[in-house]
Amino acid sequence: MTFKLSAFADEAADALSEQIEALQTEGIRWLELRGADGINIGDITPVQAREIRRNLGEGGITVSALGSPYGKIKITDDFAAHLDKFKRTLEVAHILDAPYMRMFSFYLDGRTHADAKAQVIDQIGQLLDAAAGSGVVCCHENEKGIYGDTDGYCAELMEAFGGRLGCVYDPANFLQCGVAAWPAFERLLPYTTYYHMKDVESANGSVGQAGGCVVPAGDGDGEIVRILRTLKDQPGETFLSLEPHLWQFTGLAALEEDRGEGLKHKYRFASGRESFAAAASALKGCLGEAGYRSNGEVWA
């Protein structure tokens, strides 16, 4: 398998112009767009999207996916309004020529998986129905606290939708749920559409214990080099999307159910740009250790 290297550049800077500069500096040509100029992707208008596409094009940057917030609400929240907003963001995805949209499977708000399952399946199904024919593939990311928080529940969702729902594999999120990264990788490999790259040093040094500190790729228990080395023998090409989470970037509170208060870091950085550079360097180091080399376009 070969990789196109992408990144969440809003972790380097709020301003789109500075995000582009950070990507250019690190030799990353693709962007998983979560926000620009302090505006979340779910709130970007078609007019703003056209301006973003123009600026990205001038900077030699292409959108790999929209890092959307859809499905990251409580199962008890107003889904109709959420669906309407999702439909508007599909137009933004079309303007930005984004092939993928990252999404989630709802916070359970105290319900058990068994009690929430039918509603989760119904609501994800409505999102997928809305995206049908748009050219955008919706891809579920494992995230702590949502329905699809473990490899088992992620696989259940993949099987429920029979290929209509893509899968984003994030080793750090599994670790923070107390799920070991390697078995989750093996279980979800047949379903995985693309990969998020961040790492976690497990709580108290014990894999399988929820929590832990976010660290650069390769410094934690995410088995990232082992995963990359294994993927080298797989056919095809996909995105490897850097999501550092090493810095308290703007918008983090809006992304996490605990407003980012539970996010712990082992290292300290002076700025988002510095943390982004460190994260990019670490991931490239992992790729090199796994036997990949970049030709400026892909890592193979």
C-alpha positions as CSV (number, residue, x, y, z in Angstrom):
1,M,0.0,0.0,0.0
2,T,1.2,3.5,-0.8
3,F,0.1,6.6,1.1
4,K,-0.7,10.2,0.3
5,L,0.3,12.2,3.4
6,S,-2.5,14.5,4.7
7,A,-2.9,16.4,7.9
8,F,-5.3,18.4,10.2
9,A,-3.5,21.7,9.7
10,D,-5.8,23.6,11.9
11,E,-3.7,22.2,14.7
12,A,-0.8,24.3,13.3
13,A,-2.8,27.5,13.0
14,D,-6.3,29.0,12.8
15,A,-5.7,31.0,9.7
16,L,-6.0,29.1,6.4
17,S,-3.0,31.0,5.0
18,E,-0.9,29.8,7.9
19,Q,-2.2,26.2,7.6
20,I,-1.1,26.2,3.9
21,E,2.4,27.5,4.9
22,A,2.7,24.8,7.6
23,L,1.7,22.1,5.1
24,Q,4.1,23.4,2.5
25,T,7.0,23.6,5.1
26,E,6.4,19.9,6.0
27,G,6.0,18.8,2.4
28,I,2.4,17.7,2.9
29,R,0.2,18.2,-0.1
30,W,-3.2,17.1,1.3
31,L,-5.4,18.6,4.0
32,E,-8.1,17.0,6.1
33,L,-10.1,20.2,6.5
34,R,-11.7,20.6,9.9
35,G,-11.7,24.4,10.1
36,A,-10.4,27.5,8.4
37,D,-9.9,30.9,9.9
38,G,-11.6,29.8,13.1
39,I,-14.7,28.5,11.3
40,N,-15.7,24.8,11.7
41,I,-16.2,22.9,8.4
42,G,-19.9,22.4,9.4
43,D,-20.4,26.2,9.4
44,I,-18.5,27.1,6.2
45,T,-20.8,28.4,3.5
46,P,-20.5,27.6,-0.2
47,V,-19.1,31.1,-0.9
48,Q,-16.4,30.6,1.7
49,A,-15.7,27.1,0.4
50,R,-15.0,28.5,-3.1
51,E,-12.6,31.0,-1.6
52,I,-10.9,28.2,0.4
53,R,-10.6,26.1,-2.7
54,R,-9.0,28.9,-4.6
55,N,-6.5,29.6,-1.8
56,L,-5.6,25.9,-1.4
57,G,-5.1,25.5,-5.2
58,E,-2.8,28.5,-5.3
59,G,-0.8,26.8,-2.5
60,G,-0.7,23.5,-4.2
61,I,-2.9,21.8,-1.5
62,T,-5.7,19.4,-2.2
63,V,-8.5,18.4,0.3
64,S,-8.3,14.7,1.2
65,A,-11.4,14.7,3.5
66,L,-13.6,16.9,5.5
67,G,-13.0,16.4,9.2
68,S,-16.6,17.0,10.0
69,P,-18.4,16.9,13.4
70,Y,-21.4,14.9,12.1
71,G,-22.5,12.1,14.5
72,K,-20.6,13.8,17.3
73,I,-23.8,14.8,19.2
74,K,-25.7,13.0,21.9
75,I,-28.2,10.4,20.8
76,T,-30.8,12.4,22.6
77,D,-30.0,15.7,20.7
78,D,-32.1,17.1,17.8
79,F,-31.1,14.9,14.9
80,A,-33.3,16.6,12.3
81,A,-31.4,19.8,12.6
82,H,-28.1,17.9,12.5
83,L,-29.2,16.1,9.3
84,D,-30.1,19.4,7.7
85,K,-26.7,20.8,8.5
86,F,-25.0,17.7,7.1
87,K,-26.9,18.1,3.8
88,R,-25.6,21.7,3.5
89,T,-22.0,20.5,4.2
90,L,-22.3,18.0,1.3
91,E,-22.4,20.9,-1.0
92,V,-19.3,22.3,0.6
93,A,-17.6,18.9,0.1
94,H,-18.6,19.0,-3.6
95,I,-17.1,22.5,-4.0
96,L,-13.9,21.4,-2.3
97,D,-13.7,18.2,-4.3
98,A,-13.4,16.2,-1.0
99,P,-13.7,12.4,-1.6
100,Y,-14.3,11.6,2.1
101,M,-16.2,13.0,5.0
102,R,-15.2,11.8,8.5
103,M,-18.1,11.2,10.8
104,F,-19.1,9.6,14.2
105,S,-21.8,7.4,15.7
106,F,-23.2,9.6,18.5
107,Y,-22.6,9.9,22.2
108,L,-24.8,7.5,24.1
109,D,-25.8,9.9,26.9
110,G,-26.0,7.2,29.5
111,R,-27.7,4.6,27.3
112,T,-26.3,1.1,26.8
113,H,-25.1,0.0,23.4
114,A,-28.0,-2.4,23.2
115,D,-30.6,0.3,24.0
116,A,-29.0,2.8,21.5
117,K,-28.3,0.4,18.6
118,A,-31.5,0.8,16.6
119,Q,-31.4,4.6,16.8
120,V,-27.8,4.8,15.9
121,I,-28.3,2.5,12.9
122,D,-31.3,4.6,11.8
123,Q,-29.6,7.9,12.1
124,I,-26.3,6.8,10.4
125,G,-28.5,5.3,7.6
126,Q,-30.2,8.7,7.1
127,L,-26.8,10.4,6.8
128,L,-25.7,7.8,4.3
129,D,-29.0,8.2,2.3
130,A,-28.4,12.0,2.2
131,A,-24.9,11.4,0.8
132,A,-25.9,8.8,-1.7
133,G,-25.0,10.0,-5.2
134,S,-22.9,12.9,-4.0
135,G,-19.6,11.3,-4.7
136,V,-18.6,11.7,-1.0
137,V,-17.9,8.6,1.0
138,C,-18.9,8.9,4.7
139,C,-16.2,7.3,6.9
140,H,-16.8,6.5,10.6
141,E,-14.0,7.3,13.0
142,N,-13.7,5.4,16.3
143,E,-13.9,7.9,19.2
144,K,-14.1,7.5,22.9
145,G,-17.7,7.8,24.3
146,I,-19.6,7.2,21.0
147,Y,-21.4,4.0,19.9
148,G,-18.4,2.9,17.7
149,D,-15.8,3.3,20.4
150,T,-14.3,-0.2,20.2
151,D,-13.2,-2.4,17.3
152,G,-16.1,-4.7,17.9
153,Y,-18.7,-2.0,17.7
154,C,-16.9,-0.4,14.7
155,A,-17.0,-3.8,12.9
156,E,-20.7,-4.1,13.8
157,L,-21.4,-0.8,12.1
158,M,-19.3,-1.7,9.0
159,E,-21.2,-4.9,8.6
160,A,-24.6,-3.3,9.2
161,F,-24.1,-1.0,6.2
162,G,-22.5,-3.5,3.8
163,G,-19.8,-1.2,2.4
164,R,-21.9,2.0,2.3
165,L,-20.0,3.3,5.4
166,G,-16.2,3.8,5.2
167,C,-13.9,3.3,8.2
168,V,-11.2,5.6,9.6
169,Y,-8.8,3.8,11.9
170,D,-7.3,5.8,14.7
171,P,-5.0,3.9,17.1
172,A,-4.8,6.6,19.7
173,N,-8.6,6.8,20.1
174,F,-8.7,3.0,20.7
175,L,-6.0,3.2,23.3
176,Q,-7.8,5.9,25.1
177,C,-10.8,3.6,25.3
178,G,-8.7,0.8,26.7
179,V,-8.5,-1.1,23.4
180,A,-5.1,-2.3,22.2
181,A,-4.2,-0.8,18.8
182,W,-2.9,-3.9,17.1
183,P,-5.8,-6.3,17.5
184,A,-8.2,-3.4,16.5
185,F,-6.1,-2.8,13.4
186,E,-6.2,-6.4,12.4
187,R,-10.0,-6.7,13.0
188,L,-10.8,-3.5,11.0
189,L,-8.2,-3.9,8.2
190,P,-10.8,-5.3,5.8
191,Y,-13.0,-2.3,6.3
192,T,-10.5,0.6,6.7
193,T,-10.8,3.4,4.1
194,Y,-8.0,5.6,5.4
195,Y,-5.9,6.1,8.6
196,H,-5.6,8.8,11.2
197,M,-2.1,9.0,12.8
198,K,-1.7,10.0,16.4
199,D,-0.3,8.1,19.3
200,V,-0.9,7.6,23.0
201,E,1.3,6.4,25.9
202,S,-1.1,4.2,27.8
203,A,-2.2,5.1,31.3
204,N,0.2,3.8,33.9
205,G,2.2,2.1,31.2
206,S,-0.6,-0.5,30.8
207,V,-2.2,-1.1,27.4
208,G,-5.8,-1.9,27.9
209,Q,-6.3,0.8,30.6
210,A,-8.4,3.7,29.4
211,G,-6.8,7.2,29.2
212,G,-3.1,8.0,28.7
213,C,-1.1,10.8,27.3
214,V,-1.1,11.9,23.6
215,V,2.5,11.7,22.2
216,P,4.1,12.0,18.7
217,A,3.6,9.0,16.4
218,G,5.9,6.1,17.4
219,D,6.4,7.3,21.0
220,G,3.4,5.5,22.4
221,D,1.6,2.2,22.3
222,G,-0.1,2.7,19.0
223,E,2.1,0.1,17.2
224,I,2.4,2.6,14.4
225,V,5.6,1.4,12.8
226,R,4.3,-2.2,13.0
227,I,1.0,-1.2,11.4
228,L,2.7,0.8,8.6
229,R,5.2,-2.1,7.9
230,T,2.2,-4.5,7.6
231,L,0.3,-2.2,5.3
232,K,3.3,-2.0,3.0
233,D,2.5,-5.5,1.7
234,Q,-1.2,-4.5,1.1
235,P,-2.4,-3.5,-2.3
236,G,-3.7,0.0,-3.2
237,E,-3.3,3.6,-2.1
238,T,-5.0,5.7,0.6
239,F,-4.5,8.7,2.9
240,L,-2.4,8.7,6.0
241,S,-3.8,11.7,7.9
242,L,-1.8,13.3,10.6
243,E,-3.9,14.4,13.6
244,P,-1.3,15.5,16.2
245,H,-3.5,16.6,19.2
246,L,-0.2,17.8,20.9
247,W,-1.5,21.3,21.4
248,Q,-4.6,22.9,22.8
249,F,-5.7,24.3,19.4
250,T,-8.7,26.5,18.8
251,G,-11.8,24.4,18.4
252,L,-10.7,21.5,20.5
253,A,-13.3,22.2,23.2
254,A,-16.0,21.9,20.5
255,L,-14.6,18.5,19.3
256,E,-14.6,16.6,22.6
257,E,-17.5,15.7,24.9
258,D,-15.4,16.8,27.9
259,R,-14.4,20.1,26.0
260,G,-10.8,18.8,25.7
261,E,-10.2,18.8,29.5
262,G,-9.4,15.1,29.5
263,L,-6.7,15.5,26.8
264,K,-3.3,14.9,28.4
265,H,0.1,15.6,26.8
266,K,3.5,14.3,27.8
267,Y,5.4,17.0,26.0
268,R,5.0,20.8,25.9
269,F,5.4,23.0,22.8
270,A,5.7,26.8,22.5
271,S,3.1,27.0,19.7
272,G,0.8,25.0,17.5
273,R,3.2,25.4,14.6
274,E,6.0,23.9,16.7
275,S,3.9,20.9,17.8
276,F,2.7,20.4,14.2
277,A,6.3,20.3,13.0
278,A,7.2,17.8,15.7
279,A,4.3,15.6,14.9
280,A,5.0,15.6,11.2
281,S,8.7,14.8,11.8
282,A,7.7,11.9,14.0
283,L,5.3,10.4,11.5
284,K,7.8,10.7,8.7
285,G,10.3,8.9,11.0
286,C,7.8,6.1,11.5
287,L,7.3,5.8,7.7
288,G,11.0,5.7,7.2
289,E,11.5,3.0,9.9
290,A,8.7,1.0,8.2
291,G,10.5,1.1,4.9
292,Y,8.7,3.9,3.1
293,R,10.2,6.6,1.0
294,S,8.6,9.7,-0.4
295,N,8.9,10.7,-4.1
296,G,7.2,14.1,-3.4
297,E,3.8,12.7,-4.3
298,V,3.3,9.5,-2.3
299,W,5.1,7.4,0.3
300,A,5.8,4.0,-1.1
